[in-house]
Amino acid sequence: MDSTTNFSQKHLLGIRSLTSHDIQYIFRTARYFSDQGINATHQYSFLKDKTVVLGFFESSTRTRCSFELAAKRLGAQTLFFQPQGSSVEKGETLLDTLETLDAMGTDMWIVRHSINGSIDLMTQYSHCTFINAGEGNSEHPTQALLDGFTLVEKFTSLEGKKICIVGDILHSRVARSDIYLFQKLGAELAICGPDIFMPDLREFPDVHRLTTIDESIEWADAIIMLRIQKERIVDKNIPTTEEYTLSYGLRMKHLRIKPSLVVMHPGPVNYGIELDHEVAHSPQSVIQRQVRNGVAIRMAVLTILSNHNIAYAGV
Ligand code: NCD
């Protein structure tokens, strides 16, 4: 089993550099945690000698809480860092912050940042292991992994499955990481949204482009709804909420047309815009399952990047 147990990366910065083996290895390890239990009654010690910094330079609920719980349940010491109330407000740079915390004896950084390339830059100035927890509109690898893991739970395999991502694709790091991951897992992808939220045609040549929510529902086995990411939008010429909701919002009437359709959303949801509350809480929605699986996936990633090998040890 040894050739199948090595992970190819020191950091987890994106999905593109992962091999199929890496992905299956993360999924197997996450399965282990999910089956054994991910709540506080299951305390593991794989990270007992690690100090993990949660560097959230952008706001977050799910990703931050999920990473924090994952690290704590693995026995790590965690240190939460956010720019508000720190010396960043006095002009301290990202690299100074990094150097300062490194000097205190840190081992891993989980970073969310609004600027593409910032985490890669950090890796060049530190001995620590880095995990991208959402960077600009580039990648959000653990979100894609938890999405993929949730879909594999549902469908067993993604080979030939049709997955459509609807909404603000252009500004979405989730959409990018999802597309990279699902294509590696053999799925067929489509994106749908107003032209202003569509990436350049050259970015995803193998991804279908659909124009209406009805067409997307008819085509897809699973649909991933996205929020309009206003904080990243520069072009203000965007559709009004009413126009957007009418053309791209997912309602109960849509679910009734296709009871087999699986509904996902990375959160946070803007209810009544891309998705109704009833849709999010319907039996076709796996949104809460995504959140639960997020903890197992993050426990797996942290364990693997700390060079512990659960699948190999057979524990
Ligand atoms: C996403 C993000 O931050 O990229 N949320 C998340 O991590 N669960 C999606 C979003 O903000 O819309």
Boltz pocket constraint, residues with backbone or C-beta under 6 A from the ligand:
constraints:
  - pocket:
      binder: B
      contacts: [[A, 59], [A, 62], [A, 63], [A, 133], [A, 134], [A, 140], [A, 143], [A, 173], [A, 174], [A, 227], [A, 229], [A, 266], [A, 267], [A, 268]]
      max_distance: 6.0
